[in-house]
Amino acid sequence: MSLLLGQIVDALGGSLQGGSRDTPICRIAPLQAAGPGDLSVLSHPRYQQQLAASRATCVIVAPALRAAALARGACILAEQPYAYFARATQLWRRHHAPAPAPGVHASAVLDPTAQVHPTASIGPLCVLERDAQVGAGSRLQARVTVGADCRIGARCLLHAGVVVGADGFGFAPEDGQWIKIEQLGAVRIGDDVEIGANTCIDRGTLQDTVIEDGVKLDNLIQIGHNVHIGKHSALAGCVGVAGSARIGAHCTIGGGAIVLGHLELADHVHISAATVVTRSLTRPGQYTGLFPIDDNARWEKNAATLKQLHSLRERIKALEQALKAA
């Protein structure tokens, strides 16, 4: 089932150049793989060489690349091409696969005290425990669990296997044993949050774990108890955030990164993939803590040298002092 270029522009805006509104689009495709009947996007000027070779029927580009785009065919001019592409995918999904109707699947298990907004959709095998709340327009896909007293705001999307409100990892040592600390808080999730498959968000110990509006969490993320994540932050797959860490608004954390407990990240902090954050970061910016990949023999030598940095520094300081005294 195709969409016409005119339908796309009418729905999303932008300026159609060098093409007919009646041209059918049968697929949205990557620039290199696109062919006749496909809509594609040039998301960054560095891919301009791919633009000339693309066989796409139409390409979404920034106004500055209008001439280059028209040299190969039709284009849609958009101030933010990648954001336009994102909205185009949403339009395509609505056209081809409408969202599930509101309601609760017959196999879902809801505590009698759980509250589900009439416009929300609860998928197969979901579990909502005592006093759980799901807001307007939210969608819980298969096997999502929402623990007791946990609240999910409006227009959220929780993918398969998400667990909201399992116990946080809290134990006190006593005479060589571990004494469980009961987790008496809950989880509060704001509006327009998306949570990827099999991600776990633990309930707080005494206060709630908080995920603010617009946060996006990828698959297989662990959010510890009492964590607070600010508005519109985005965390990629396999990130781990330990208990009581506070992440500001508009932050990004790359895949596999770790944020240690009780640390604070300011607004607009961006963490590279696989970085371990071991101290609070009070200034916006990009932070990276990687030991560069190398062939194993050279890596082992460099790692051994790294262990000696402190003693080498002390030796250099002693030499500098000796030179000054000479």
C-alpha positions, 0 to 999 in steps of 0.5 A: 500500500503506497502513499503519494508524495503529496500526501506525505508533504500535506501531512508533514510539511516541507517543500516538494521540489522537482517531482509530482505530488501524484508520485507513489511511494512504496517504501522508506529505504536507506539512501544506498539501498533505495530504488524506484518507488522509495523515499530516503533521507540524506541525514548528514552532509558527509553522506552527500556522495551517496546522494548522487548515486542513490536511485531513490524516487525522492530524498529528504534533504536540508535546503542547503543541499537543494541543488545537489538533490535536484541534480539527481531527481525529486526531493523534499526540503526540510530544515531538519531532515532526520527529524522529518524522516522520523515523522515520515516513519510514524506516518507510514506506520499509522498508514500501514499498521494502526496502533492496537485498539484501547483495552486489556488483552484477555490474558493480562492479569490486573489486580482489582485496584490497578487503574488503566485509562480507557484509552490505554492498551494492555497487551498479552500476558501483562501483569499490573499489581496492586494500585498500579496506574497506566495513563491515557494513550499508553501502550504496554506490549506483551509480558510487561509487568508494572509493580505495586503502586507504580505509575505510568504517565500518558502516551508511553510505550513499554516494549515486551518484557519490561519490568517496572517496580521490581525490588531494588538491590538493597541488602545490609551486611551483618555477621557475614550474612546479608539482611534484605532492605525492603524496598518501600518506594515505587516508580514514577514514569512521566508522559511520552516515555518509551522503554525498550524490551526487557529493560528493568526499572527498580522501585525505590528504597524509601522514595520513588525511582523517577523517569521524567517526561520524554525519556527514551530507554533502549533494550536491556537497560538496568535502572537501579533504585532511587535513580532520577532521570531528567526530561528528554534524556536518552539511554542506549542498550545495555546501559546500567545506572546504579542506585541513587544516581541522578541524570539531568535533562537532555543527556545521552548515554551510549550503549554499554556505559555504566553510571555508578551509584550516588553520582550526579550528571548535569543537564546536557551531559553526553556519555560515550559508549562503554564508558564507566562514569566514576565521578559526578559531572557538573558541566555539560559536554561530551565525556569518554572513558575508553581504553582504546582497542588494540591487538592483544599483545600491545594492549597488555603492554600498554595496560601494564604501563598504565598501572605504573603511571603513578610511580612514573609521575612521582619519578618525574616530579623528583627529577624536576625538583632535582633539576631545579635544585641543580 
